[in-house]
Amino acid sequence: MSLSKFYVKRLRSAGEKGSEAAAAALTDMSRPVPHHSHWTVLEIINMSPRCPCAALCMALCCTAASAAVAGGPKQLHLALGEKPTVVTVTFVSSVSYRNSTCSVRHPNSTKPVRSYVGKSRLYSNQGWSGRIHSVRMDELPESTPLSYSCDGESWHGFQTPPPVGHLPITIAAVADLGENCDKEGCGNATIAALVADTSYTMLLHAGDIAYTGGDETIWDHFMTEIEPIARERPYMVCVGNHEHFNNFTGYKVRFTMPGAAHANGNLWYSFDYGGVHFLTFSTEHHLDMQLSFIKQDLEAASANRDKVPWIVVFAHKPLYCSTNDYYDCNINSIRLRRELEPLFQDYKVDLFLGGHLHNYERTWPVMQNVTVAKSYTNPKATVHAVIGNAGDSEGLTDKWESCPDWSVIRQASLGYAKLFFESRTKLKFDLMDSTNGSLIDTFTIERFVPESPAMLSMYT
């Protein structure tokens, strides 16, 4: 008997014994499956195309039996557009709220400079219903403080993106960040730390967003918690395994990423932010359908290094990890390396950011599982960092395999990354402790380091 059929039979049997037995069975089935630590029984049932009770199981496990968004614009979040003069704001509202208009003005002015009319769509799932709006604000001045409002009353300050090629810039990055909850290791501290930290101008989230379990109200909770950050700076996301519910629909409809993302539901896309080119793809879908895009994008980015000198790739599952997770760190990571490392090497990707494992680990420059050099000066291969320690309902993971030669540091404290692209030659990476603001780890990648100070001036 398959795992799905076994547990469906168990659920039916428990239901026949009464509500208390059914509740106990559901609680047990919501725990991670042994040897499948990233999936619960209910998630596996839901993913099984042969399970006739998948919809029933999800209806039972999702707490959002009936929910609807009330009122006007809520959960506002910004995203970069296809060029620095474009920013998109996305928000949710009640079904009856149809106003998809946002206005922009200068901070000290009371008169809008311009108004933009966007579009909306109705969305319902598992008893949840609402309207999701997307408003494209274009022809914005670069690197300019502005304010915007999508209801004519509440105004939110934001900084428009810098010109392509501009440095320095500072961004923050997380992965595996869940909503505020009362369990040890949740994302409470990281969300609070990111709200308090005003030194970065963009936030990356490398998959596993909110840990919804298919419950749209948890999406609402998380997006409300992240709103103080995301409504004031671009919140750029990629898909993780915990977004799989309902064929990733919650993820696809709640975000508006740029470029290629419009055609594929935010699954793979790229963008320039100042002097950095960012590329993301889905580790939850076959790479075959993405490799052509990845190759063409990296080829173009490599050819444009004179203008945009840094290339960073972020995705959910890592190419290198040494957590005590045999599948992710010994099977799936090898598959990803086989497909992607030749491209990373050919086009000289500087840094890869991943998550999925709920801890932090960074590598030396590494290629084909071999340490290229134990130095970050003029690296001859990509540096990798797992940043899955932002915090979520599953907690942190502090169990490891024997330490590979390419692994520099392994750590399991709540934290988030800050990346300082200081110049064409220097990228400083800091891992911040979410609970007290202290520095957990730091390293600096220096490229094109010449032999004399006179030559150095050419790159700064």
Stockholm file with secondary structure:
# STOCKHOLM 1.0

chainA/1-460         MSLSKFYVKRLRSAGEKGSEAAAAALTDMSRPVPHHSHWTVLEIINMSPRCPCAALCMALCCTAASAAVAGGPKQLHLALGEKPTVVTVTFVSSVSYRNSTCSVRHPNSTKPVRSYVGKSRLYSNQGWSGRIHSVRMDELPESTPLSYSCDGESWHGFQTPPPVGHLPITIAAVADLGENCDKEGCGNATIAALVADTSYTMLLHAGDIAYTGGDETIWDHFMTEIEPIARERPYMVCVGNHEHFNNFTGYKVRFTMPGAAHANGNLWYSFDYGGVHFLTFSTEHHLDMQLSFIKQDLEAASANRDKVPWIVVFAHKPLYCSTNDYYDCNINSIRLRRELEPLFQDYKVDLFLGGHLHNYERTWPVMQNVTVAKSYTNPKATVHAVIGNAGDSEGLTDKWESCPDWSVIRQASLGYAKLFFESRTKLKFDLMDSTNGSLIDTFTIERFVPESPAMLSMYT
#=GR chainA/1-460 SS CCHHHHHHHHHHHHHHTCHHHHHHHHHHHTSEETTEEEEEHHHHHHHCTTCTTHHHHHHHHCSCSSEECCSSCEEEEEEECSSTTCEEEEEEECTTCCCCEEEEECTTCSSCSEEEECEEEEEEETTEEEEEEEEEECSCCTTCEEEEESSSSCCEEEECCCCTTCCCEEEEEESSEECCCSSTTCSHHHHHHHHHCCSCSCEEEESCEETCTTCHHHHHHHHHHHHHHHTTSBEEEECCGGGCHHHHHHHHHHCCCCTTHHHHTSSSEEEEETTEEEEECCTTSCGGGTHHHHHHHHHHHHHTTTTSCEEEEECSSCSSCCBSCHIIIIIIHHHHHHHHHHHHHHTTCCEEEECSSSSEEEESSEETTEECCSCCBSCSSCEEEEECCSBCTTCCCCCBCSCCTTEEEEECSSEEEEEEECSSSEEEEEEEETTTCCEEEEEEEECSCCSSHHHHGGGC
#=GC SS_cons         CCHHHHHHHHHHHHHHTCHHHHHHHHHHHTSEETTEEEEEHHHHHHHCTTCTTHHHHHHHHCSCSSEECCSSCEEEEEEECSSTTCEEEEEEECTTCCCCEEEEECTTCSSCSEEEECEEEEEEETTEEEEEEEEEECSCCTTCEEEEESSSSCCEEEECCCCTTCCCEEEEEESSEECCCSSTTCSHHHHHHHHHCCSCSCEEEESCEETCTTCHHHHHHHHHHHHHHHTTSBEEEECCGGGCHHHHHHHHHHCCCCTTHHHHTSSSEEEEETTEEEEECCTTSCGGGTHHHHHHHHHHHHHTTTTSCEEEEECSSCSSCCBSCHIIIIIIHHHHHHHHHHHHHHTTCCEEEECSSSSEEEESSEETTEECCSCCBSCSSCEEEEECCSBCTTCCCCCBCSCCTTEEEEECSSEEEEEEECSSSEEEEEEEETTTCCEEEEEEEECSCCSSHHHHGGGC
//
